[in-house]
């Protein structure tokens, strides 16, 4: 994925939650089903995309992603929130709901 197309992905009117992950990462695997639950709960209010840091090292470096999983919420193309480590769907909803309600 080129950085240009990434910029297009995150610049729309809908907030975008990006999951930077690696296939070998245990916590990333634990986070995946939680992200699915979160995405279903907030359908239409947020887009969730996954980016493999091993396949996109330039993008991960540009965004200073140093550990996986790292979640970054983009609003209007700008980072609005970020956290490293796995969270439950309920934790994600609790943390991100104010950002999504303000969208």
N, C-alpha and C positions, 0 to 999 in steps of 0.2 A: 504494500500500500504506500503510495507516494504521499508526502506531506501535504501536497496540494489537495488531494482528494480527502485527506483527513480534515483539513481546514473546512472543506465543504460539508463534511459530515457533522461537524460540531457547530456550524454557524447558523443553523436554522432557528426558527422560533421555538422549537421544542427543546428543553434541556436534554443533554446527552450524558449518560453515565458511562464512562469508559473503564473497562476492566482490563488492566495490563496484567497478563498472566504468562505462565510458561507451562508446557505440557508435563514437565518433570516435577512440578511444584505441588506438594501435598495439600497445603492450605488453599491453593488455587482450585484444586479438585473439590475440596469441601465447600468452597464459596459458590461454585457453579450452580448447584440446585437452589441455593438461597437467592442468587440473582434472578433465576427463573421465576421464583415465587414473587419476588419484589417487582419484576417487570410486569407480571400478570396483574398484580394489585394496582399498579400505576399505569396501566395501558392508556395510551393517548396523552399522558402527562409527561412521560420521559421515554427516551430511547436508550436502550442498553446495548452497547457494542463491546466485543472482546478483541483485544489486540495481543498477539503473541510477541513478547519482547525479543525472543530469539530470531523471529522472522522480520522484526521491525526495529533493529537496534538504534538506527538514527533517530527515529521518532521517540523512542523511550529515552534516549540520551537528551534530546532537545527538551523534553518535559521533565528531566531530572528524575526519572523513575529509577530508583536504585535498589528496590526490593519488590518482590512479587508475593502475593497480589497487591497491586496498588490501584485504588479506585479514584478517579477524578471526575467530578461533575462539572460539565461545561454549560454555561448559559451565555447565549449570544456570542459564542466562540471564545469566551474567556473562562479560565478555571474559577469556579465558585466555591469548591470544596474538594479536599483530597484526604485520603487516609490509606495507610498501608496495613495489611493484615486482613484476615477473614472476619466477616461480620455475619450475623444472622439476618434473615429477611426482616424481622421485627426491628432489629437495631437500625438497619438501613432505612426502613420506613420512618422511624422516629427521628433520625438525624436529618434525612433529606426532605421530609414533608414540608418544612417551612420554605425550603428553596423551591419546591415544586408548586406550592400554593401561591407563591409570589410571581410565578411565571405568567 
